[in-house]
Amino acid sequence: MICRNCGTEIADKAIVCYRCGTATTDPVRKPVEIRKGRGNLLPLVGLVLLILLGLYLGTAGRTVLPAAHEYQLGALFAIIIAIVLLMLRIIGRR
């Protein structure tokens, strides 16, 4: 048998050419094409909205002092930003 890449004479039962390493036959299974997925932001936006709604409804029924209300809003925004950054990091790993 002759190698189809370099033309070297090789054994008839050879799997690869000893000189250039080219396979003597085509592979039975072709490798799967890896497609880069486009991040779908709809679940992320839905999750953030659900969290915001839950936090709002949790604090809406309580009476809050004006000074404490500012701290709650600050904590709420910090939590939202942390969740969004965490979700973006998770999406970025895909």
N, C-alpha and C positions, 0 to 999 in steps of 0.2 A: 504494500500500500504506500502511496505517496502522500505526504502532508500537503493539505490544500493551502497552507499559509506560506511555508518556506520551501517546499519541494523536496524535502529530505525523505529518503526511503525509510519507512518504519515497519514494524511487524504488523501482520494482518489483524491481530487481536489487540493491538495497542489502543488504549483509551485516550491518551494524549501523546503529542509529539515530544520525544525526549529532547529535541533541540530547542524548539520555540515555545512549547507548552500549550499549543492550540489543541482543543478537543477535536477528536476525529469524527464525532457525530454531533448532530444538533441535540440540545437538551430536550428531554421529554416534557418537562414542565418549565414554563417560562416564569421568571420572577414577577411577582405582583408589582404593579405600578403604584408607587406611593404618591397619593395626591395630597397636597397641602390643603387642609380644610379651611374654609373661610369661617372665621369666628362668627357665630350667630349671636348677636347681642340681645335679641328679644327675650330669652330666658333670664339674662342678667338684669335687664331693665325691669322685667316683671318681678324678680326677686327683690330688687331694691324698693320698688313701689309697695310690695307687700310688707316689707319690713317697716317702711315709713308709715304706712297705714296702721300697722299694729302699734307702733310707738305713739302715733297721734291719738288713736283710740284709747290707748292705755293711760294717757295723761289728760285726755279731754274731760273725763268725768270728775277729776279732782280739782279742788280749789287750791291755787298755788299763790304763794306770796310773790310780789313782783320781782324781788331780788333773786329768789330761787328759780323763777321762770327763766331768767337769762342764763343761769348755769345749766338748766335742763336743755335749753336750745343749743348751747355750746357743746354739751355732751352728745346730744343727738347728731349734730353735724359731724363731730369727731367719729362717732360710730359709723355714720353713713360713709364718710371718706375712707375709713379703715375697711369696710366691707367692699366698697368699689375697688380699692387697690388690691385687696385679696383676690377678688374675682378676676381682675385683669391679669394678675400674676398667674392664676390657674389657667386662664385662657391662653396666655403667652407660652405655657409649657407644652401645649398641644402641637 
